[in-house]
Amino acid sequence: MIQNEIPIPAEALQWKCIESKIDSERLHYGCFAIPPLRPGQANTVGIAIRRASLGEIEGTCITYVKFEKVTHEYSTIMGIQESVHDISINLKEIVPKSNSYKTQEASISILGPKRVTAEDIVLPSSVEVIDATQHIATITKAVYFNIKLGIRKDRGYRIENPVKYEDGNSAVNAASTPIRNANYSVHSFENEKEKQEILFIEVWTNGSPTFKEALREASQSLINSSIPLLHEKKERENRKLENKDEYNVLRSCFSLTNIGEVRKEISFKHIFIDQLELPARAYNGLKKVDVHTISDFSNYSQEDLMKIKNFGKKSIQQVVQALQKHFAIHLPKNKFSIND
């Protein structure tokens, strides 16, 4: 492929926000443009960014609710205008924001009569509510309204199987989708007798990420998905160089070793452990000790992982195998071992 078919100054390849507005606390809009692109390239980028925006961006939502003395979803609570089902629907619409991947606990304990809103939720310090005016329930009498909530950061939809109310505890069909909508359009123009394209991306969010944060996270997700493929390609190319002398010549000419190490170091800082596809126990255990990217494993050995609470031999084995399979990384048994 001829990559420099159309001369494009590096400074021109930048996302530019050409319009933004906030219709409400839970509806933010932004429109971005990136010129110039080669014919057909805008569609490739536009489709990828739109799909990543709608499916890959993480959001925070309420995942379960616990009522006192409630036997089923359609129960009513004395002194409360809404049914349990209606309250659950209202809670599902609440838009929290959190930087933690742990399940956070929140609660509401309030005496009526009163109109209960998101402002009345007692939240942990790591969680905030985007719109404090969102309605939850209406207390019509002098009774206490007590519920407990679970809040979690996740991606996509989590549909729970119907379960009986045990002690009033019920899972919520959580929708961790902070992007309301995403569109793209392509406009062609001629520049010095060469046909080029401008890509426009429109993003609507629920306010938990700003439109700029949403675009950045969607782009980062695409990068995270692509880098392992590039890494694997380079490894295959190196293995094909069977002639050791030829490989040494190439390495001395192009400093392949140094370039490879630098490339790995930079890329691994931008690859999150989600790419390891670990089971929930192993994934959550790593998050508890702030292991978020592949590069974070440089500070750990198998012996260090053993010290993580509730992180057993099975979880360690899953991590070791995943690192080897996806990134050809060997996690040493201890900090002093090299090739064990």
Buried (B, 14 or more C-beta within 10 A) or exposed (E): EEEEEBEBEEEEEEBEEEEBEEEEBBBBBBBBBBBBBBEEBBBEBBEBBBBBBBBBBBBBBBBBBBBEEBEEBEBEBEBBBBBBEBBBEBBBBBBBBBEBBBEBBBBBEBEBEBEBBBEBBEBEEBBBBBBEEBBBBBBBEEBEBBBBBBBBBBBBEBEEEEEEBEEBBBBBEBBBBBBBEBEBEBEEEEEEEEEBBBBBBBBBBBBBBBBBBBBBBBBBBBEBBEBBEEBEEBEEEEEEBEEEEEBEEBBEEEEBEEEBEEBBEEBBEEBEBBBBEBEEBBBBBBBBBEBBBBBBBEEBBBBBBBEBEEBBEEBBEBBBEBBEEBBEBEBBBEEEEEEE
